[in-house]
Structure formats: structure tokens, C-alpha cells
Amino acid sequence: MTDGRADAAVSGHDALRQRYARERGKRLRPDGNDQYTRLTGAFAAMLTDPYSERVEREPVRDHVTVAFVGGGFAGLVTAARLKQAGIRDVRIIEKAGGLGGTWYWNRYPGAQCDTAAMIYMPLLEETGYMPSELYAHAPEILGHCERIGRQYALHDHALFHTQVTGVDWDASRCLWVVRTDRGDQFTARYVGLGTGPLHVPKLPGIPGIGTFRGHAFHTSRWDYAYTGGDPAGAPMERLADKTVAVIGTGATAVQCVPHLAASARALYVFQRTPSSVDERGNRPMNPAWFSAVTATPGWQDRWLENFVANMSAGEWPADDLVHDGWTDLARRIRGRLSAPRSGPADFAELLADFENADFEKMSEIRARVDAVVADSTTAEHLKAWYRQLCKRPCFHDEYLDAYNLPNVHLVDTDGKGVAQVTPEGVVAGGLEYPVDCIVYASGFEVGTEPTRRAGFDMTGRDGVLLSEYWSGGMRSMHGVHVHGFPNAFFVQLGQGANFLPNVPHNLTDAAKSVAVVVSHMTRSGYNVVDLAREAEDAWIEQLQPNPVMTSFLADCTPGYYNNEGRDPGPNSVFGGYSKGPAAYFRYIEAWRRTGRFDGLVFSRTGSAAG
């Protein structure tokens, strides 16, 4: 005799799978990442730095121990760790007018971190800083970046409003030669690259996008001169008589739409695929609680490790320090995995546990839309019909409420996107919407080639270009070391712990590796470190995709998590340690502690390539 409720659940799950597949099909397109447009040519003006003026200077001709490309979290934390290790001359080269990386550029109203500030903001313990909120807003995060810069004197050798144009290995001197668009040409014993995935804005490839006669800007270059207001949240009073269009409904739009809704005469939000928007529950930090939690040294590393463990299905931590929307799904999955069963679970059962927990969570998120949004048609269009981790989940307490305002209009394009931009406005669903301003909340390049995003190539041993060496996909050990590119360190996301929800954890951990290796070389009198080819091969070999995640992402709605629905290839930057992120952090800490640095080849002459 069967359980009728179980049969109903199976039937309901079949219907959900079919709905998810239909919605996915609407977004599939053959051009993948090529559907987007770079901000070049007529759009290059959108890249102007609105926050600080470029100051002319003489070209730099000198030498530093370390040159680091990128002044975001990767550069800040790596430079800080190197300074702690006694390296005084660390130069950051940054195309922006100051430190902060993505937080320098992204000052749109409402911008904030979407993982807890306790684990998101690096070096809290070292700087003694207490975030004001559980999820800090952009001005505070940028202020913290500047605090790190001051504490570690990172401005001393920095070059701002400067873009690297080339980095070449000089084997005769065992040095890197760095060239920039300001005419600089200097040498460095070591180079680090922290160019990140969130600094090259992209526009949707919409016909007519260049014909619009109104005002337009990308969210990463928010034009407060046009809108009024400021990053701290002052009302955008200059929009009071303006009709504004927002194109895009990802994490950026979720954060800025409530502020535009409160300021604009009319707001049209053009949606291709809705985000899943769960409750954020942000609140001020409790100083007494913070003091108690942070009283024991090493507290931030413990929080980082705990969050990763709670996000890993194969881990069973005793507690959940962050305990938010991110860890909720993982708790549900572990609960299902630990439920009594007649025998060991096979792969199909594990997939089913993962899927059922996700169905449950997404049903709650869709029910929240109905509970918040008054208009039933608008509510239906705001529901996300895909599994939660297919796209970066969003958490916000005001976004859905914005659609209850009479001046806010959702234009759902049923997966097709905007059809055209005209001189007067935006066309979708056969209708033209005249607008005064278009705000492009269209994100950044993520799945494109790393050297394209960086804006320059590297020449390693024997004249080999990094773009050539990675033509078949990224190759590294730990995502940090690359064979044939001695004394170079890559501080980024992939081929280590992989794309964690809390991105800075990858960067702060890689920074530790860089500082430890450079310190070892300084103490031992080595000039050159390279990666042995066999060590790189072995690392790449073990970067086997997690079969659960591979199966999961293959059926996902296209987005940057799954390379816009296209196979990213075997050596993708998205690859990670085969045993999972929590195991990776345990492994890499042990690798550092041995002092052997297995896989690396050290020399005093630079002749050993490994």
C-alpha cells in the first residue's frame, strides 16, 4: 500500500522539474558570454572614474620587491600579509583612483555585502574593527579597505589610475619587468595578480543600445551628479521628475531598486529572469556580543572555517556561527542525509536528498513573494523557477516591497530580455517604454578569458604567453602557482577551494600562501620559485568536478555559475579541490605548515624550471 502523500510529492516534484526545464529553455542561447557588450568605443565614457580625478605624474622607473596588480581585497590582504612578514616595498598597481577594488567602483545606493560582515570583511581581527551591521553597506566596506591601506602603509608605493599593459619575465636578472599605460617601466622580484572577476562591467547586447538620447550609466559607475543623493543613502532628489529604467534583476538591482523606487517619478524594472530573494534580517551589531565573540585570538579564522564547514554537505559541524540564509539550505540537506534509511545511500539517493531540500527551500521563497507583493500578477512574475544555487541567491528585506509602490512597474520579458533600445526608451514585449534614464544593472565579465579581463598578458619563461599557456583552460597548483611563470602568484577564486559563497575566504587564504613562500625564500636566500610541471599536472588531474554539482549545474538556468549554460571545459577556473572547500583549507594549511612546499622548485640562479 503506497503513501498517498508521498505519491503527491513525487507528482509535484515532476511538475517542478518540468517548470524548471521550461524556464531554463527560455534562456538558452548559442552565444553564451558573447551576448554581452564590453564598454568600449561609444560606451567607453561609462568607464570614467566618477569618484576621483586622475593626476598627471612622471613615469616610474625603479625596483620593488613585490608588484601586485589590483587594489581590491586580494591586493589589500596579500600586501598586508607581506608587510607583516617584513617585506616593506610592496607596490599596488590599480586602475581606480584608490584602494577597494569592487567596493571602490560599486557605490550604487543600497550596495552591501551579502555574506555576514564577520566573515566577509578581511583582517577585522588585525585591525580591531567592529562592523556596524551584520551585513555591512558599501561605504563602510570601502572605509575598511582604506583602513587596511593606512594600517599597512599600502599607499606608499602605490600607483593609482594606472593600468598594467605587460608583465615580462627577465631570466637574466630573475626579475619581472612591469609596464603600464602611464609610461611606467619598473622591475619587481615578485608579481601578484588579483584582478578578480568583478571589475570589467558588461552591457547587455541589445539592438540599438547606442542610440538612446537620454542619460545612461552602469551601476558600477553610479552617476550621483545626475540622480542626486550619495552612497550613504541620501535621497536621489534629482529623480523626482524622471522616469527611470533598470535593466537587470540580479543582486545589484535587488539592492538598488528600493532606493530608485523611493526617488523616481516612475521606475520600470526590466526582468529576463527573476532572482530568488530570501529574507536578509540585517540589524545593527551588538557591541557586547561582538566583544565576547572576538575575545579569543584567531576568532575570524574560526568563523571562516565554520561557515565553510556548514556550507559543505560532507561536513558535520557541531554549531553554525553565522546561521543565516546561506547555511539554511545546507542544514536542510544534512538533515535529509542524516535521516534513518534502510541501507547506505547510493548516488541517486544523494541527488534526491539534495533536490528535495532545494524544492522545499524554493517553495518557501516563492511563498514569500505571495506574502509580500500585493498584485498577484506581479508576484507571479517575481517567482524564481529554478533551484536556489543555480544563480547567486539574493537576500533582501525591501526589494519585494518596492513593487507595492504605485510608481514601480515590473516589465517581465518571459526570459527573452529587452528587445531593443530606441532613442526615446526601451522596447519589450512589443511595447516601447519612454524613459529619461537607463540604469544598466548587468554585472561584470566572469566567464571570459582571464587575460582578457585583466587587460594585459604575461610573458613567462622562454617567451611563453600566459594566454597561450592557458589556451586549453587554466592550469595551476592551488590556483596560486603556475608552471613557467616563476615568482608569480595568482590570488583569485578558482582551482583551490573554488567559488565559495563567501568569496574573500579564497583570497585571504591565498594571501597566506604568498606570504609564507616569499618569507621562506627571503630566509633561505632563494631568488626564484617555480612550479614543477608534474605537480601542476597532478593538481589539475585531481580537480575533478563534484558529480552532484556537475549534474546540478547542467540543468540550471543559464548564468555565470554555469558559464551561461555552456560547458566550461575540464580545466575551468570554476574547478576546485576534489574533496571540497573545507577539506581544501585543511589541506593547504598543512601544506604551508610543513615548510617543504611540495610542488614548488626553489633556486638561487633562476635556471631550474621544475
C-alpha positions in Angstrom: 0.0 0.0 0.0 1.5 3.3 -1.0 1.5 6.6 0.9 -0.8 9.0 -1.0 1.1 12.0 0.3 4.4 10.6 -1.0 2.8 10.0 -4.4 1.6 13.6 -4.4 5.1 14.8 -3.5 6.6 12.8 -6.4 4.0 14.2 -8.8 4.6 17.7 -7.5 8.3 17.3 -8.0 7.9 16.1 -11.5 5.8 19.2 -12.2 8.5 21.4 -10.7 11.2 19.7 -12.8 9.2 20.4 -15.9 8.6 24.0 -15.0 12.3 24.5 -14.2 13.2 23.0 -17.6 10.8 25.2 -19.5 12.2 28.3 -17.8 15.7 27.2 -18.5 14.9 26.7 -22.1 13.8 30.3 -22.4 17.3 31.5 -21.5 19.4 29.1 -23.6 21.2 30.8 -26.5 24.2 29.8 -28.6 26.3 32.9 -28.0 26.9 32.4 -24.2 29.1 35.1 -22.8 29.2 36.7 -26.3 25.7 38.0 -25.7 27.2 40.8 -23.7 28.9 44.0 -24.9 32.1 45.5 -23.5 32.2 49.2 -22.5 34.4 50.2 -25.4 34.0 52.7 -28.3 30.9 54.8 -27.8 30.4 53.2 -24.4 33.9 53.8 -23.1 32.8 57.1 -21.4 30.8 54.9 -19.0 34.1 53.7 -17.6 35.2 57.2 -16.4 36.1 57.3 -12.7 33.4 59.5 -11.1 34.9 59.4 -7.7 38.4 60.8 -8.0 40.4 62.8 -10.6 43.4 61.4 -12.4 46.5 63.3 -11.5 49.3 63.5 -14.1 52.7 62.3 -12.9 56.2 61.3 -14.3 56.7 57.7 -15.4 58.1 55.4 -12.7 61.5 53.8 -13.2 62.5 51.9 -10.1 62.5 48.5 -8.4 60.3 47.0 -5.8 60.3 43.6 -4.1 56.6 42.9 -4.9 54.3 44.4 -7.5 50.7 43.5 -7.1 48.1 44.2 -9.8 44.8 45.1 -8.2 43.9 47.0 -5.1 40.8 45.1 -4.0 40.6 42.5 -1.3 43.2 40.3 -3.0 45.8 43.1 -3.2 45.0 44.5 0.2 45.2 41.2 2.1 48.3 39.9 0.3 50.1 43.2 0.7 49.2 43.3 4.4 50.5 39.7 4.9 53.7 40.6 3.1 54.2 43.7 5.3 53.6 41.5 8.4 56.4 39.2 7.0 58.8 42.1 6.8 58.6 43.0 3.1 58.5 46.8 3.1 58.3 47.7 -0.6 55.1 46.3 -1.9 53.6 48.2 -4.8 49.9 48.0 -5.6 49.0 49.0 -9.2 45.3 49.9 -9.5 43.3 51.3 -12.4 40.9 53.0 -9.9 41.7 56.2 -8.0 42.1 54.4 -4.7 42.0 51.1 -2.9 38.9 48.9 -2.6 38.5 47.1 -5.9 34.9 46.3 -6.4 34.0 48.4 -3.4 35.7 51.4 -4.9 33.6 51.1 -8.0 30.3 49.8 -6.7 28.9 52.8 -4.8 25.3 52.4 -6.0 22.6 53.1 -3.5 21.9 50.2 -1.2 25.1 48.3 -2.1 26.1 45.9 0.7 27.8 42.5 1.3 25.6 39.5 1.1 27.6 37.3 3.4 28.0 38.2 7.1 30.4 41.0 7.7 32.2 38.9 10.3 33.5 36.7 7.6 33.2 39.0 4.6 35.4 41.9 5.7 39.0 40.8 5.8 41.5 41.5 8.6 38.9 42.5 11.2 40.9 40.9 13.9 44.2 42.5 12.8 42.6 46.0 12.5 40.4 45.6 15.6 37.4 46.9 13.7 33.8 46.0 14.6 31.3 46.2 11.7 28.3 48.4 12.4 25.8 45.9 10.9 25.6 42.1 10.4 25.7 42.8 6.7 27.7 46.0 6.1 26.9 48.6 3.4 29.3 49.7 0.7 30.6 53.0 2.4 31.6 51.0 5.5 33.4 48.3 3.5 35.2 50.9 1.4 36.2 52.6 4.6 37.6 49.3 5.9 39.6 48.9 2.7 41.1 52.4 3.3 41.7 51.4 7.0 43.8 48.4 5.9 45.7 50.6 3.5 46.5 53.1 6.3 47.5 50.4 8.8 49.9 48.7 6.5 51.1 51.8 4.6 49.9 50.5 1.3 49.7 53.9 -0.3 53.5 54.4 0.0 54.4 52.8 -3.3 51.0 52.5 -4.9 50.2 53.6 -8.5 46.6 54.7 -8.9 44.7 55.4 -12.1 47.2 53.1 -13.7 46.6 50.0 -15.9 49.3 47.4 -16.4 49.9 46.8 -20.1 52.5 44.0 -19.9 54.5 41.9 -17.4 57.6 40.1 -18.7 60.0 37.7 -17.0 63.7 38.7 -17.4 65.5 35.4 -16.8 68.9 37.0 -16.8 68.1 39.1 -13.8 65.5 36.8 -12.2 63.1 39.8 -12.2 59.7 40.8 -13.7 59.5 43.9 -15.8 56.2 45.7 -15.4 54.9 48.2 -18.0 51.8 50.4 -17.6 49.7 52.9 -19.6 51.3 55.8 -17.8 54.7 55.0 -19.3 56.0 53.2 -16.2 58.6 50.5 -16.6 59.9 49.1 -13.4 61.2 45.8 -12.1 59.9 43.5 -9.3 61.3 40.4 -7.7 57.7 39.0 -7.4 54.4 39.8 -9.1 51.0 39.1 -7.8 47.7 39.2 -9.8 44.4 40.0 -8.0 42.4 41.3 -10.9 39.3 39.4 -9.8 36.0 38.7 -11.7 34.1 41.8 -10.7 35.8 44.8 -12.3 35.1 44.6 -16.0 31.5 45.9 -16.4 29.4 44.4 -19.2 26.3 45.7 -21.0 23.6 43.5 -22.5 23.9 43.1 -26.3 20.6 44.8 -27.0 20.0 46.2 -30.5 20.0 50.0 -30.6 21.7 50.3 -27.2 23.9 53.1 -28.5 21.1 55.2 -29.9 19.5 56.2 -26.6 19.4 60.0 -26.3 18.6 60.1 -22.6 21.0 59.5 -19.7 22.5 56.1 -19.1 25.1 54.5 -16.8 26.3 51.2 -15.4 25.7 50.6 -11.7 29.4 50.3 -11.1 29.8 54.0 -12.2 26.7 55.4 -10.5 26.1 59.0 -11.6 25.1 60.8 -8.4 25.6 64.1 -10.3 22.5 63.1 -12.3 20.5 61.3 -9.7 21.4 63.3 -6.6 21.9 61.6 -3.3 25.1 59.8 -2.3 26.4 56.3 -1.4 25.4 56.7 2.2 21.7 56.7 1.2 20.7 60.3 0.9 17.5 60.6 -1.3 18.1 60.9 -5.0 16.1 64.1 -5.3 17.0 64.8 -8.9 15.0 61.8 -10.0 11.7 63.3 -8.7 10.6 64.3 -12.2 12.4 61.4 -14.0 11.2 58.1 -15.4 13.9 55.5 -14.9 14.5 52.1 -16.4 16.6 49.4 -14.7 17.8 46.6 -17.0 18.7 43.5 -15.0 17.3 41.9 -11.8 20.4 40.3 -10.3 22.0 41.1 -6.9 22.8 44.7 -7.8 19.2 45.5 -8.9 17.8 43.8 -5.8 19.8 46.3 -3.7 19.3 49.5 -5.7 15.7 49.1 -6.8 14.2 50.1 -3.4 16.2 53.3 -3.4 15.2 54.2 -7.0 11.6 53.3 -6.2 11.7 55.9 -3.3 13.1 58.6 -5.5 12.0 58.3 -9.2 8.7 59.6 -10.5 8.3 56.3 -12.3 10.5 53.2 -12.2 10.4 50.4 -14.8 12.3 47.2 -13.9 13.0 45.1 -17.0 13.4 41.4 -16.0 14.7 38.5 -18.0 14.9 36.0 -15.1 13.8 36.8 -11.5 16.3 36.4 -8.7 15.4 34.3 -5.7 15.0 36.8 -2.9 15.0 35.4 0.7 14.8 37.4 3.9 18.0 39.2 4.9 17.4 40.0 8.6 20.0 42.7 8.8 20.4 44.5 12.1 23.0 46.6 14.0 25.9 44.8 15.5 25.6 44.3 19.2 28.9 45.6 20.8 28.7 43.4 23.9 28.1 40.3 21.8 30.9 41.2 19.4 33.3 41.7 22.2 32.5 38.3 23.7 32.8 36.5 20.4 36.1 38.1 19.4 37.8 37.9 22.8 39.8 34.8 21.8 42.6 35.2 19.3 42.0 33.6 15.9 38.3 34.2 16.1 37.9 35.3 12.4 39.6 32.2 11.0 37.3 30.1 13.2 34.3 31.9 11.8 35.5 31.4 8.2 36.2 27.7 8.8 32.8 27.2 10.5 30.9 28.9 7.6 32.7 26.7 5.0 32.0 23.6 7.0 28.3 24.5 7.3 28.1 25.1 3.6 29.7 21.7 2.8 27.3 18.7 2.6 30.0 16.3 3.6 30.9 18.1 6.8 29.0 17.8 10.1 29.9 20.9 12.3 28.5 20.9 15.8 27.4 24.6 15.5 26.6 27.2 13.0 28.1 30.6 13.9 26.7 32.6 11.1 23.3 30.8 10.9 21.7 32.7 8.0 20.1 32.1 4.7 23.3 30.7 3.2 23.7 27.9 5.7 19.9 27.2 5.9 19.9 25.1 2.7 23.0 23.2 3.8 21.4 22.4 7.1 18.3 21.1 5.3 20.4 18.9 3.1 22.4 17.5 6.0 19.1 16.8 7.8 17.9 14.7 4.9 21.3 12.9 4.6 21.2 12.0 8.3 17.7 10.7 8.3 17.3 7.0 9.0 17.3 4.8 5.9 17.4 1.0 5.4 21.0 1.0 3.9 23.8 3.1 2.6 22.7 5.8 0.2 23.6 5.5 -3.4 24.4 8.4 -5.8 20.8 8.7 -6.9 19.5 9.0 -3.4 22.1 11.7 -2.6 20.9 13.6 -5.6 17.3 13.2 -4.5 18.1 14.4 -1.0 19.8 17.5 -2.4 16.9 18.1 -4.8 14.2 17.7 -2.2 15.8 20.1 0.2 16.1 22.6 -2.6 12.4 22.1 -3.6 11.4 22.8 0.0 13.5 25.9 0.3 12.5 27.4 -3.1 8.8 26.8 -2.4 9.2 28.9 0.8 11.0 31.7 -1.2 8.1 31.7 -3.8 5.6 31.7 -1.0 7.3 34.8 0.5 6.7 36.6 -2.8 3.0 36.0 -2.5 3.0 37.1 1.2 4.8 40.5 0.4 3.7 41.6 -3.1 0.1 42.7 -3.3 -0.5 42.4 -7.0 -0.9 38.7 -7.9 0.3 39.1 -11.5 3.5 40.9 -10.4 4.0 38.4 -7.6 3.8 35.5 -10.1 6.4 37.1 -12.4 8.8 37.7 -9.4 8.9 34.0 -8.5 12.2 32.1 -9.3 11.6 28.8 -11.1 15.0 27.2 -10.7 17.0 25.7 -7.9 18.4 28.1 -5.4 22.1 27.7 -6.1 21.6 27.9 -9.9 22.2 31.7 -9.5 23.7 33.6 -6.6 20.9 33.7 -4.1 19.8 37.1 -3.0 18.7 38.2 0.5 16.9 41.5 1.0 14.2 42.9 3.2 12.9 45.8 1.0 13.2 44.6 -2.7 9.8 42.8 -2.9 8.0 45.6 -1.0 9.1 48.1 -3.7 6.7 46.5 -6.1 3.8 47.6 -3.9 4.5 51.3 -4.7 2.3 52.8 -7.4 5.3 54.3 -9.3 7.1 50.9 -9.6 6.4 48.7 -12.6 7.8 45.3 -13.3 8.2 44.5 -17.0 8.7 40.8 -17.2 10.1 39.7 -20.6 9.4 35.9 -20.1 13.1 35.1 -20.4 13.6 36.9 -23.7 15.1 40.1 -22.3 14.7 43.6 -23.7 14.1 43.6 -27.5 15.5 47.0 -28.4 16.7 50.3 -27.0 15.4 53.3 -29.0 16.4 57.0 -28.9 13.5 57.5 -26.5 13.3 54.4 -24.4 13.2 50.6 -24.0 11.2 48.1 -26.1 10.0 44.8 -24.5 7.0 42.6 -25.4 6.2 44.8 -28.4 5.8 47.9 -26.3 8.0 50.9 -26.1 8.5 52.5 -22.7 9.7 56.1 -22.9 12.3 56.8 -20.2 14.7 59.6 -19.2 17.4 57.4 -17.8 18.6 53.8 -18.2 20.5 52.1 -15.4 22.3 49.0 -16.5 22.5 46.5 -13.7 24.0 44.0 -16.0 27.0 42.9 -13.9 30.6 42.0 -14.9 32.5 39.6 -17.0 33.1 36.4 -15.2 33.4 33.5 -17.7 35.7 35.3 -20.2 39.4 34.5 -20.5 41.5 35.8 -17.5 43.9 37.8 -19.6 41.0 39.5 -21.4 39.6 40.5 -18.0 43.0 41.6 -16.7 43.6 43.7 -19.8 47.2 42.5 -20.3 49.2 39.4 -20.9 52.2 37.9 -19.1 55.3 36.6 -20.7 56.9 33.8 -18.7 59.9 31.5 -19.2 61.1 31.1 -22.8 58.7 33.8 -24.1 55.6 31.8 -23.4 52.5 34.0 -23.0 50.0 33.2 -20.3 47.2 33.4 -22.8 48.9 30.7 -24.8 49.6 28.5 -21.8 46.0 28.7 -20.7 44.6 28.4 -24.2 43.2 25.0 -23.3 42.0 26.2 -19.9 43.5 27.5 -16.7 46.4 25.5 -15.3 47.8 26.0 -11.8 48.5 24.4 -8.4 46.2 25.7 -5.7 45.0 28.4 -8.1 48.1 30.3 -7.0 51.2 28.9 -8.7 51.6 28.4 -12.5 54.4 26.4 -14.1 56.7 28.5 -16.3 55.7 31.8 -14.5 58.3 32.0 -11.7 57.9 34.3 -8.8 54.3 35.0 -9.8 51.3 34.4 -7.6 47.6 34.4 -8.7 45.3 35.5 -5.9 41.8 34.6 -7.2 38.9 32.2 -6.8 39.4 29.1 -8.9 41.3 25.8 -8.6 41.6 26.0 -4.9 38.6 25.9 -2.6 36.6 27.2 -5.7 33.7 29.6 -5.8 32.6 29.8 -2.2 29.6 31.9 -1.3 32.0 34.0 0.8 34.4 35.0 -1.9 37.0 36.7 0.3 37.9 33.5 2.1 39.7 32.2 -1.1 41.6 35.5 -1.3 42.6 35.7 2.3 43.9 32.1 2.3 45.9 32.5 -0.9 47.5 35.6 0.6 48.8 33.4 3.4 50.4 31.1 0.9 52.1 34.0 -0.9 53.5 35.5 2.3 54.8 32.1 3.6 56.5 31.3 0.3 58.1 34.7 0.0 59.3 34.6 3.6 60.8 31.2 3.1 62.7 32.5 0.1 64.0 35.5 1.9 65.3 33.5 4.8 66.8 30.8 2.6 68.4 33.1 0.1 66.5 31.9 -2.9 65.9 34.2 -5.9 63.4 32.1 -7.9 60.5 29.8 -7.2 58.7 28.0 -10.0 56.1 25.2 -10.0 57.1 21.8 -11.2 55.2 20.7 -14.2 54.4 17.3 -12.7 53.0 19.0 -9.6 50.7 21.2 -11.8 49.6 18.1 -13.8 48.8 16.2 -10.6 46.8 19.2 -9.3 44.8 19.6 -12.5 44.2 15.8 -12.6 42.5 15.9 -9.2 40.3 18.9 -10.0 37.5 16.5 -10.9 34.1 18.3 -10.7 31.9 17.3 -7.9 29.4 14.9 -9.6 26.5 16.2 -7.6 27.3 19.9 -8.6 28.0 18.9 -12.2 24.7 17.2 -12.5 23.0 20.1 -10.7 24.5 22.9 -12.8 23.9 21.1 -16.1 20.2 21.5 -15.6 20.4 25.1 -14.3 19.0 28.3 -15.8 22.0 29.9 -17.6 24.1 32.4 -15.7 27.7 32.9 -14.7 27.6 29.9 -12.3 27.3 27.5 -15.2 29.1 29.6 -17.9 25.8 30.8 -19.4 24.6 27.2 -19.9 27.8 26.2 -21.8 30.3 23.5 -20.8 33.3 25.5 -19.2 35.7 22.7 -20.1 37.8 20.4 -17.9 40.4 23.0 -16.7 37.9 25.7 -15.9 38.7 28.4 -13.5 35.5 27.2 -11.8 37.2 23.9 -10.8 38.0 23.2 -7.2 39.6 20.7 -4.9 38.0 17.3 -5.4 37.3 16.7 -1.7 35.5 20.1 -1.2 36.3 23.5 0.2 36.5 22.6 3.9 39.0 19.8 3.1 40.9 22.1 0.8 41.5 24.6 3.6 42.7 21.9 5.9 45.0 20.5 3.2 46.5 23.9 2.3 47.2 24.8 5.9 49.0 21.5 6.4 51.0 22.2 3.1 52.1 25.6 4.5 53.0 24.3 7.9 55.3 21.5 6.6 57.7 24.2 5.3 58.5 21.8 2.3 56.1 23.5 -0.1 55.7 20.3 -2.1 55.4 21.0 -5.8 57.5 24.2 -5.8 61.1 24.3 -7.0 63.4 26.9 -5.4 66.7 28.1 -6.9 69.3 30.8 -6.5 70.1 31.2 -10.2 66.7 31.0 -11.8 67.8 28.2 -14.1 65.6 25.5 -12.6 62.2 25.3 -14.3 61.0 22.2 -12.5 
